[in-house]
């Protein structure tokens, strides 16, 4: 037996309570993260041209996080929304300059 969904009727899978929170969360993340020209340079542990002993990591909170980055950023007085890159700062990116595994500098940058 074949059943057809009525035109305009919600799909059972799309309206299930278990999938709704995941979709809402995904939608919220998409709204919070804006594209940036800096995304072309994003990555972890990339070489710094002209400084062979240094590397950089550039990206969002998830990509450029960790206790050392948080420690450096916490030493600077800034709004919580800037550090979390939310709201008007959703287009910002974090950058960390490292020597080995030691974070030498960190910043939140917006272009």
C-alpha positions, 0 to 999 in steps of 0.5 A, spaced: 500 500 500 502 506 498 501 513 501 501 520 499 502 526 503 497 531 502 500 537 498 502 542 504 501 537 509 507 537 514 512 531 513 512 526 519 519 526 520 520 534 519 515 535 525 517 529 530 519 532 537 526 529 537 528 532 530 526 539 532 531 541 537 536 539 533 534 543 527 533 549 531 540 548 534 543 548 527 539 554 524 541 558 530 548 556 529 547 558 522 545 565 524 550 566 529 556 564 524 557 569 518 562 568 512 568 572 513 574 573 508 578 570 513 575 563 512 580 563 506 586 563 511 583 558 516 586 552 519 590 549 525 597 549 526 599 553 519 606 555 518 607 563 519 611 565 513 618 568 515 617 565 522 619 558 521 618 556 529 611 559 529 604 557 527 597 560 527 590 557 528 585 561 525 577 560 526 571 560 530 571 558 537 570 551 536 576 551 532 581 556 536 579 554 543 582 551 549 585 553 556 591 557 553 587 561 548 582 562 553 587 564 558 590 569 553 583 572 551 581 573 559 587 577 560 584 583 555 578 586 558 572 585 552 565 584 552 563 577 553 559 577 546 566 579 543 570 573 546 564 568 544 563 571 537 556 572 538 551 577 536 554 583 532 561 579 532 558 573 529 563 575 523 569 575 527 574 570 528 579 567 533 587 567 531 592 564 536 600 565 534 603 559 537 611 556 538 610 549 539 604 548 543 605 554 547 600 560 545 604 566 545 598 571 543 591 571 541 586 575 538 579 576 536 579 579 529 573 582 524 574 584 517 
